[in-house]
Amino acid sequence: MNPVLSDLQRSDLNHVWHPCSQMKDYEEFPPIVIKSGKGIYLYDENGKEYIDAVSSWWVNLFGHANERINTALANQASQLEHVIFANFTHKPAVLLAEKLAEITPEGLTKVFFADNGSSAIEIALKMSFQYHIQNNKPNKKRFLALTDAYHGETLGALSLGGVGLYNEIFQPLLLNTVRAQGPDCFRCPFNEEPSSCSTPCISFIEEKLIQHHEELAAVIVEPLIQAAAGMKMYPPGYLNKLKQLCLQYDIHLIADEVAVGFGRTGTMFACEQAGITPDFMCLSKGLTGGYLPLSAVMTTDDVYNAFYDEYETMKAFFHSHSYTGNPLACRVALEVLRIFEDEPYIEEIQKKGAYMQELASKVFNHQPYIGEYRQTGLVGAIELVKDKATKEPFPSGERIGYKIYRIALEKGLLLRPLGNVLYFMPPYVISKEEIKRMIHITNEAIQQFFKNSQADSVMQEV
Ligand SMILES: *Cc1c(COP(=O)(O)O)cnc(C)c1O
């Protein structure tokens, strides 16, 4: 059954290749043409309204068409859209760098700009590797990453990833990453309770460090939430222990806060909850409040100074992107940070988070096909399971999450799950009333799906 297509949909399908999509799916489910957005809402070409419960892939903070950001962007556009960033600079980049150094953990004093999360990861990897060479440790050329990690799609970043869906086919092209089993609180191998957890699973990393520390340049983690893995959450104590291990074995710690930075976890940065300063902190997504592509790699004086010398020593970091330090993106990011300064959003996130957690736990936790509802800050996740007692997952081929997503979309809610995990990551401007509606529609979609699928299996049995 082919749906009726609008002109834009037809042209789209003729020419556009969409991200992370099997384009054949679009035959029966054509792309939704979004015409405008306001606050937490998106509007398609037919005027249908959707709650953007995933902040348009985790980037939006203060709503679509935010007036303050719009004004800052328009003013900047009328003044300077872009300029080469080698030997040149401009006010938005300088003020932004200054503010980032101020608000990130103590000791992160230097900023290197790029334009997406993956590039920020590549920069951290290259800097760490080159740092060790320039400190006479050329053997330190491998990286340690966790199972279920996600750090982006470029080949270096993809090498770090532990989600087979994204990188399995590319294995022959990837760096030889040291892999350690990461935290898995939902299916904890030590049967620890989250509230009293002493993070014994850090031993998995420790074993790898004992074995490989001489050849390791850096360890990379997603602090507190392994997001793309399905919003897998773990306690801050894990990060404290990891930081100690990195110090002990002379290995850099790269905190990939691309998804969790800028308030998502209830603090400005997730690392704050552990009170640690990593050697590199990668930031993107929320940095521009969902407006423009920009990323930043924060690092220390120690790293910076290892590159600082006479030109002839060739110790410089010879890396650039055409749009490094783009003034429009920097100006928007600066406005985002000013909004955080002027308005109590961190408190709001904590309050709204508490409300969301209470309501969602009540609605979802007792249901037969929901293994658990978990939450950190303003990220909530529903883990669907085939068997609640054994936590056996639904086979990925059944595309349970995707099917529920399709039902929710019809009801005006944009969820975009990760496999069997449905999650909420709404813009911070969402109201309590809207949180309630988001949870209600999600529940309806889940109920409808399992009712239909039970009906289906009864039909098959007959
Ligand atoms: C999204 C993401 C990236 C990659 O960022 P892009 O801008 O999509 O390249 C890296 N790390 C984490 C943790 C992410 O969530």
The ligand as a Tripos MOL2 file, in Angstrom:
@<TRIPOS>MOLECULE
LIG
   15    15     1     0     0
SMALL
NO_CHARGES

@<TRIPOS>ATOM
      1 C1         25.8420   12.2210   19.0390 C.3       1 LIG1
      2 C2         27.0760   11.7820   19.7450 C.ar      1 LIG1
      3 C3         28.3470   11.8870   19.1400 C.ar      1 LIG1
      4 C4         28.5330   12.3230   17.7230 C.3       1 LIG1
      5 O1         28.1160   13.6220   17.4810 O.3       1 LIG1
      6 P1         27.7120   14.0580   15.9960 P.3       1 LIG1
      7 O2         27.4960   15.5130   16.0820 O.co2     1 LIG1
      8 O3         26.4630   13.2930   15.6570 O.co2     1 LIG1
      9 O4         28.8440   13.6870   15.0980 O.co2     1 LIG1
     10 C5         29.4380   11.5560   19.9060 C.ar      1 LIG1
     11 N1         29.3140   11.1280   21.1700 N.ar      1 LIG1
     12 C6         28.1190   11.0040   21.7710 C.ar      1 LIG1
     13 C7         28.0560   10.5530   23.1890 C.3       1 LIG1
     14 C8         26.9550   11.3070   21.0770 C.ar      1 LIG1
     15 O5         25.7630   11.1380   21.6580 O.3       1 LIG1
@<TRIPOS>BOND
     1     1     2 1
     2     2     3 ar
     3     2    14 ar
     4     3     4 1
     5     3    10 ar
     6     4     5 1
     7     5     6 1
     8     6     7 2
     9     6     8 1
    10     6     9 1
    11    10    11 ar
    12    11    12 ar
    13    12    13 1
    14    12    14 ar
    15    14    15 1
@<TRIPOS>SUBSTRUCTURE
     1 LIG1         1 GROUP 0 **** ****
